[in-house]
Amino acid sequence: MNITKENTLLFLGDSVTDCGRDPSGEWYLGEGYPNMISSMIRVQYPEHKILCINKGTSGNQTRHILSRLQEDVLDNHPDVVTLCIGINDVWRFYDRPLTKKCEPGVPIDEYRINLESIIQQITENGAKMILLTPYMIDTNPAEPMRTTMLQYAEVCKELAQKYHLELLELQPLFEGLMAKGISSYELSADRIHPSHKGHTAIALELMKKFNIV
């Protein structure tokens, strides 16, 4: 995917993307992969004027992304959008009894409809997209939430293929690192929110997909 000298790169998603970013402005990108990518681009391509914007919002589901899509994404006219969404769509089915103030989970059929609408609106606005699949940093195939998460990841994969989008599959990425001896606790304390190492892995894989010219 080509990114040129004055492109705008927008990161969209939930807390995995948010990672402490400044919601009132564009100056602080948080402590996660958006900040890492912005730093790598700045250091490797100092002559470029690539603007990186973090529009991750903690707790978001596809429903929330749809509700803020115009203001947070389309009005910024990005050239490239990365989208990491779906974890809370699933998670709320499993932690809902303990967090009654949270939104309910998003059924997979609604998730598909929401995600497809997001993709259509962003691409019709002229942006290229990279989808990051939902994941759970757990290798136990009997873990119910992991099983459900992978079903939602399949929806991402199907829509990426349908709309000819770039795809970064995060479950295989993290499982590959664990297979090489990196503990799940090194990658995430709660099996969802990446550690610094986890964010580094995401940032490096995304950088491989960017052809900065």
N, C-alpha and C positions, 0 to 999 in steps of 0.2 A: 504494500500500500504506500503510494507516494505521499510524502508530506513536504510541501515547499516552504520557501523562506519566510513567508508572512502568513502562513496558515494559522487557524485557531483550532486547538485540540481541546475538546471538552470531555471530562470524565463524569459519567452519570451513574448513580446507583444508590446504595444504602450505606450502612455504617462501615462496611468494608472499604468503600470509596471515601466516605466522609472523613473518618479517622482524625477528627479534631480540627477540621478546616474552619476558617472564619466565615460564618454565614452572612456577615454584613458586607463583605467585600471580596475582592479577588486576590488580595495580596498574600494571604496565608493559605497554602494548599493542604494543610494537615501534615500528619506524620507517616502517611502511607504511600502506596505506589504512585499516585498522581504527583506528589512532591518529588519522589525519586526520579521519575521520568522527566519532569521539568528540569531538575538539576542536571541530569545526564545530557539532555539536549543542549542546555545552556553551556555546559563545559565542553562538549564535543563539537558543537556548532555555534560558537560565539558570534559569528557574523550573521546568523539567522535571527529573525524576529518572530519566532513561533510563540504565540500566546497560549498558555495552558490555563484552563479554567476547571475548578473542581466544583461540581454540582451534586456530590453525594450528600444524602441526608439520612442520618441515623434513623432506623426503624421503618424506612420506606418499603412499601410493596409496589407491585406494578400499578395498583390503584392510585397511589400517591404520585408516582411518576407521571401518569396521565394527567392528573389534576394540575401539575405545575410545569407541564411540558412547554407550553407557549412561552411563559415568562423566563424560565430557567434555561431553556435550550434553544428553541426556535428563534427567539428574539436576539440571541447572541450570534446567530448565523455561523455556527461552527462549520469547519471543513471536514473534521473527523470527530466522531463521537464513539467513545467506548462505553458500553453498557453492561453493568454487573448487577443484575436484579433477579430476585426469585427466592432468596434465602428466607426472608421474612414471610413471604407467601406460604412457605412450607412450615417454618418454625412455629408460627402462631397456632398451628394445629396441635403442637406438642407441648408448648409452654403456656397455652391459654388458661388452664385452671390456676396457674400460679401468678399470672399477670393479667388480671381481669380488666385493666385499663387499656390494654393493647387492642389493636384491631384484630378481628378474627382472621383465620387463615383464608387464603384465596384458592378455591378449587382449581384443579388443573385445567379444566375446560375454560374457565374464566381467565386463568393465567395466559393461556394460549391467545385468547381474543385480545386481552390487554397488551401483551407483548407484540402481537402482530400490528395492532394499531399504533403503538409507539414506533415500531420500525417503519411503517408506512409514512407517518408524519415526518419523521426525521429525514428519511431518504428523499421524500418529495420536496423537502426544504433544501435539498442539494448536498447533504452531508454523506460521507462514507461512514460505515459503521464497523465496529468490532464487538461481537457479543462474547461475554465471559459467562461461562455456565455456572449455575448453582453447584455447591459442593458441601461436603462435610468431611473434615479431616479425621477420618476414622476408617480403618480397613476391615472392620467387622461386618460381613455381609448380612448378618442377622439384625443389625441395628435398624429399627424401623424408620427413623427419620432419615438415615442415609439412603435407604431404599427409595423413600418418597422423593428425596432430593434428586436422585439420579433420574427419576421419571420426569421431573421438571427440566432437568438438564437435557433430556432427549427432545423436549419441545423446543428448546433453544437451538439444538443442532438441526432439527427439521426446518425451523424458520430461517436459520442461517443459509441452509442449502436452497430453500425456496427463493430467497431474495438475494442470493449470491453474495453473502456477507462473510467477512473474515470471522473466524471462531477461535477462541482460546478456551480449551477444556481444562478447567481447574482441578477437577477430581483426579484425572490421570497425572497431572502435574505434581500434585502433592503426594499421591501414592508412589510416584516414581522416586521422589526424594526420600520418602520413608523406606522404600525398598533398598536405597543406598545407605541406610543407616542413620538418617536424621529422624529423631523421635518426633512423634506427633506433638508432644509438649514443647518442642523447640519451634514448631511451626504455628502453634496456636494453643493458648491456655484453656480455651473452652470449646475447641473443635470447629469453631466458626470464624472468629475474628483473628486474622493473621498476626503473628508476631512480626518483629522487624525482619527476620529471616523470611517469613512467609510473604511479606510485601516485596521483599527483594526478588524473590522468585517470580512473582507476578510481573514486576517492573521489567525484569530481564527478558521474559518471554514476550511482553508487549513490544519492547524495543526491537526484538527480532522481526516483528511484523511491520515495523515502520521503515520505509525507504526514504530517508531524509535527503532531499536534493536541493 
